[in-house]
Amino acid sequence: MARYFLTCWCVLTCSLQVFGQTPSYFLIGQTFHLKPIMSEQPDKILWKHNGKKLVEFNGKEEHVYGQHQHRATLDWITAELNITHVRYEDTGVYELDASNSNMVYQFFYRLQVIGKVSKPTITCTVRKGDSDESGPEATLTCSAESTRSESLVKYEWQSGGNVVPGQKLTIPLGDEHDNQIHTCRVNNPLSNEVETFTARSCYSDGGLSVGLVVGIVVVVLIILSVVLGILFCKRARKGCFAKTSKGDVEKQTPRGKEQDKKKKIFHEENLKLLTVGDSGGKKPKWPPSPLGQFYSPDLPNVTSGEKSHTEEGHVKRRVSEIEKQSTGDFSLVSTPA
């Protein structure tokens, strides 16, 4: 009877101690080892997890129960327990009852399986400074993917040589502050991750700086002006960008119209000269030369045959001169001797 009460007292005391102690942490997927310290080799061994049988050795054979099958191994001499590929479900209290003919052993372990923290992300919220403040400010928020062990995750900032706990950090913006780098560290008992953030990145997250806005507006206005200019040019003058010949340009001006009129007159005179043979023997009146002189078909010391030939030459020469004048070439023509 006394031994029974002693055992009950031991179990109660150990239970109070185990729930008050800090748990041992293991990363998910790893292997943990529970090794009790005993002075004698036990004959019987029983491990429990949260009050349920995990593995039992009765001195002859071993039995593994539940979710721990194929993952739990037991050392029959030392009563050491090994569990591979631990899961979140393996978190809890592990209890060992071992005995031999002389001793009874009892041990309690509190274990917690946790995951690695993920890479944090940093977001920025810009808020304009009040009139009594030196300038605009921003709030940085550091966050990591949530896990089952969220309560164990801690956040802290390193900024300007200071360590600030928590997920949020208020920073100043503008001038030299925009180049300052702020570091967020996320950790749990077995892992940690860091991420850095430059203050000027707040402008791309929370808004645009004044200089950038002005630059964008100027570029947009320039592009709009070019487009409107092209459209206006095409509407007002259809051939704005087309190549225009010299003749087309002259036709569009008063000088061009005058040239057309002169060409018509010279052409008529040319026809009269070409029909000199059909004039009934009458000598045609020669138009004046550019020097105010007149060409005469009567040349001294010329026979009738030579005279006819000479007249024909004069006609051809005059036609050539008229053509030159009709094309705008008003160069002086020497009077034949």
ABEGO torsion letter per residue (X at the ends): XAAAAAAAAAAAAAAAAAAABBBBBBBBGBBBBBBBBBABBBABBBBBBGGBBABBBAGABBBBBEAABGABBBBAAAGBBBBBGBBAAABEBBBBBBBBAABBBBBBBBBBBBBBBBBBBBBBBBBBBBAABAEBBBBBBBBBBBBAAAAABBBBBBBGGBBBBEABBBBBBEEAAAABBBBBBBBBAABBBBBBBBAAAAAAAAEBBAAAAAAAAAAAAAAAAAAAAAAAAAAABAAAABBBBAAAAAAABAAAAAAAAAAAAAAAAAAAAAAAAAAGGBBBBBBBBAAGBBBBABBBGBBAAAAAAAAAAAAAAAAAAAAAAAAGBABBBBBBX
